[in-house]
Amino acid sequence: MYPVQTDNTNELPVYEDQERPVRRHHSARYYAHHIKESLTTRLSKLVCTIFLTLLAIVGIIVFILWLGLRPHRPRIFIHDFSIPAISQGIGPESAQINFNVTARNSNQAMGIFYDAMQVTATYQAESIGNSQLLTPFYQLPKNTTVLAGTFSGPMVTVTGTQWLQILDDRSRGTVVFRLELTARIRFKIRSWKSKHHKMHANCPVGVGRDGLILAGYIDKRCPEYFN
């Protein structure tokens, strides 16, 4: 209702009815549908949340397993290398080459099969001795294996010209050689074994006038690569 103006100030205002908007009430079916739609939305969000959470957990587990099971190549370190004949003044026909390297398996749960290994000593990129490791071996996880040997007799292939160059370098104080290892290896975890991989290690090493390894080369890690 609202007042109607009058010209007579002594008269009381007359109120007339005013149309008010009618408030419509929704039916029970509408509310039931709205509640059902709300529950469906909440359920969908809950399912999506659970799925994404499980997916994230599985991803983290797979990543951790990948870090733990990913094979790491062996690490090769040179510990000793000597050619005593350099200091003895004898010819190359009596020369011997002694070496001592270690292969370290840093994998937590993965062993390594060494099915074959060739060791070669070189001077100025030319071979002066080589040997084949005849006995294959298996290396346990987190293990270090010593590989030591001697090139002598027919395994030493130093020529007269190479020997003169070696003695000339000796007079300057340092002779630089290179010890190369080539191996066919497989990785093993429980009953699973990988295919063969060919590993190369290239170890530069210097010896002094006495034919013994110089201190700066002891326990140095050799560069490794696979193919």
Secondary structure, 3 states (H helix, E strand, C coil): CEEECCCCCCCCCEEECCCCCCCCCCCHHHHHHHHHHHHHHHHHHHHHHHHHHHHHHHHHHHHHHHHHHCCCCCEEEEEEEECCHHHHCCCHHHCCEEEEEEEEECCCCCEEEEEEEEEEEEECCEEEEEEEECCCEEECCCEEEEEEEEECHHHECCCHHHHHHHHHHHHHCCEEEEEEEEEEEEEEECCEECCCEEEEEEEEEEECCCCEECHHHCCEECCEEEC
